[in-house]
Amino acid sequence: MFNDPAQTVAQSDLQSGWRVADLGAGSGALSLAAARAVGEAGKVYAVEVQKDLLERLQKEARAARIHNIEVLWGDIERLEGTHLKSGSLDAAIASRVIFQLEDGDGFAEETKRILRVGGRLFVIDPADPTALLTRHHFSVIKRLEVGKGQYGIIFKKI
């Protein structure tokens, strides 16, 4: 796994003002780093199915005075399960979630739905998601070093 969330997010090339979803946000370490990367003009949606993790992330964001994170309870494996608008995001992050999915195709379709054309998906995972995502109209932009036993890949929605 990654050592420094800020350093990991820096590799994703997030831009100031972008709208980003952290899909399967978990503890929210990458959500917080992404919120700093996109700045006050940007927005991060931390999507997670475990409500207690969302509550904890919300408290951490407040304590750190980070106001551009919105926590959302959602199902990243179901079409419209994130509750985000179609084509509304510049980027999405999926860290250590793909290997756990029961419905990888559902995840790929939901991610494709919420990203704008040309939007990016930054993946960190012990399983290589390339075959799954290329089947759903994503192309590989760049492969990254994110730690032993992990794939780090930036995909683009085509």
C-alpha positions as CSV (number, residue, x, y, z in Angstrom):
1,M,0.0,0.0,0.0
2,F,1.0,3.6,-0.4
3,N,3.1,5.3,2.3
4,D,2.2,9.0,1.9
5,P,-1.3,9.8,0.6
6,A,-0.2,13.3,-0.6
7,Q,2.6,11.8,-2.6
8,T,0.3,9.2,-4.0
9,V,-2.3,11.7,-5.0
10,A,0.4,14.0,-6.5
11,Q,1.1,11.2,-9.1
12,S,-2.5,11.3,-10.2
13,D,-2.1,14.8,-11.8
14,L,-5.3,16.2,-10.2
15,Q,-5.8,19.8,-11.1
16,S,-7.0,22.8,-9.1
17,G,-10.8,23.2,-9.5
18,W,-11.4,19.6,-10.5
19,R,-14.4,17.6,-9.3
20,V,-13.2,14.2,-8.0
21,A,-14.8,11.1,-6.5
22,D,-12.9,8.8,-4.2
23,L,-14.7,5.5,-4.9
24,G,-14.6,3.2,-1.8
25,A,-13.1,6.0,0.2
26,G,-12.5,3.8,3.3
27,S,-10.7,5.8,6.0
28,G,-10.5,8.8,3.6
29,A,-6.7,9.4,3.6
30,L,-6.8,9.8,-0.2
31,S,-10.0,11.9,-0.1
32,L,-8.2,14.4,2.2
33,A,-5.1,14.5,0.1
34,A,-7.3,14.9,-3.1
35,A,-9.2,17.8,-1.5
36,R,-6.0,19.6,-0.8
37,A,-4.8,18.9,-4.4
38,V,-7.9,20.3,-6.1
39,G,-8.1,23.3,-3.7
40,E,-11.0,25.3,-2.5
41,A,-12.3,25.7,-6.1
42,G,-12.5,21.9,-6.5
43,K,-14.7,19.3,-4.8
44,V,-14.1,15.7,-3.6
45,Y,-16.9,13.3,-3.2
46,A,-15.9,10.5,-0.8
47,V,-18.2,7.6,-1.7
48,E,-18.3,4.7,0.8
49,V,-20.8,2.0,1.8
50,Q,-19.7,1.9,5.5
51,K,-21.4,4.8,7.2
52,D,-19.1,4.8,10.2
53,L,-16.1,5.5,8.0
54,L,-17.9,8.4,6.4
55,E,-18.7,9.9,9.8
56,R,-15.1,9.6,10.8
57,L,-13.9,11.2,7.6
58,Q,-16.3,14.1,8.0
59,K,-15.0,14.7,11.5
60,E,-11.4,14.6,10.3
61,A,-12.1,17.0,7.4
62,R,-13.7,19.5,9.8
63,A,-10.8,19.2,12.2
64,A,-8.3,19.8,9.4
65,R,-10.5,22.7,8.1
66,I,-11.0,21.0,4.8
67,H,-14.4,22.2,3.5
68,N,-14.4,20.8,-0.1
69,I,-15.2,17.2,0.8
70,E,-18.7,15.8,0.6
71,V,-19.2,12.3,2.1
72,L,-21.7,10.2,0.3
73,W,-23.1,6.8,1.2
74,G,-23.2,4.8,-2.0
75,D,-22.8,1.6,-3.9
76,I,-19.9,1.9,-6.4
77,E,-20.9,-1.4,-8.0
78,R,-24.4,-0.4,-9.1
79,L,-25.4,2.0,-11.9
80,E,-26.4,5.3,-10.3
81,G,-25.3,3.8,-6.9
82,T,-22.9,6.7,-6.2
83,H,-25.8,9.3,-6.5
84,L,-23.5,11.5,-8.6
85,K,-24.6,13.2,-11.9
86,S,-23.7,11.6,-15.2
87,G,-20.6,13.2,-16.7
88,S,-20.1,15.5,-13.7
89,L,-16.5,14.5,-12.7
90,D,-13.1,15.2,-14.0
91,A,-11.5,12.3,-12.1
92,A,-12.1,9.4,-9.8
93,I,-9.8,7.5,-7.5
94,A,-10.2,3.7,-6.7
95,S,-7.7,2.6,-4.1
96,R,-7.6,-1.0,-3.1
97,V,-11.2,-1.6,-4.0
98,I,-11.3,-3.4,-7.4
99,F,-9.8,-6.6,-6.1
100,Q,-12.7,-6.8,-3.6
101,L,-15.6,-6.1,-6.0
102,E,-18.3,-8.6,-6.5
103,D,-19.4,-6.8,-9.7
104,G,-16.5,-5.4,-11.5
105,D,-18.6,-4.6,-14.6
106,G,-21.0,-2.7,-12.5
107,F,-18.2,-0.7,-11.0
108,A,-16.7,0.1,-14.5
109,E,-20.1,1.2,-15.8
110,E,-20.9,3.4,-12.9
111,T,-17.4,5.0,-13.1
112,K,-17.8,5.5,-16.8
113,R,-21.2,7.1,-16.2
114,I,-20.0,9.7,-13.6
115,L,-16.8,10.8,-15.5
116,R,-16.9,13.3,-18.3
117,V,-15.4,12.2,-21.6
118,G,-11.7,12.4,-21.2
119,G,-12.1,12.1,-17.4
120,R,-9.5,10.1,-15.5
121,L,-9.6,7.1,-13.2
122,F,-6.6,6.7,-10.9
123,V,-6.4,3.1,-9.7
124,I,-4.2,1.6,-7.0
125,D,-4.9,-2.1,-6.5
126,P,-3.2,-5.5,-6.0
127,A,-5.2,-6.8,-9.0
128,D,-4.5,-5.5,-12.5
129,P,-7.8,-3.9,-13.7
130,T,-6.6,-3.2,-17.3
131,A,-8.7,-5.9,-19.0
132,L,-11.8,-5.0,-17.1
133,L,-11.6,-1.3,-17.7
134,T,-10.5,-1.4,-21.3
135,R,-13.5,-3.6,-22.0
136,H,-15.6,-0.6,-20.7
137,H,-14.0,2.1,-22.9
138,F,-11.1,3.2,-20.7
139,S,-7.6,3.5,-22.0
140,V,-4.3,3.5,-20.1
141,I,-2.6,6.8,-19.9
142,K,0.2,6.0,-17.5
143,R,1.5,3.3,-15.2
144,L,2.9,4.5,-11.8
145,E,5.1,3.2,-9.0
146,V,2.8,2.9,-6.0
147,G,4.4,0.2,-3.9
148,K,5.4,-3.4,-4.1
149,G,2.5,-5.7,-5.1
150,Q,0.3,-2.9,-6.2
151,Y,-0.7,-1.7,-9.7
152,G,-0.9,2.1,-10.1
153,I,-2.6,3.1,-13.3
154,I,-4.2,6.2,-14.7
155,F,-7.0,5.5,-17.2
156,K,-8.9,7.9,-19.4
157,K,-12.6,7.6,-20.3
158,I,-12.8,7.4,-24.1
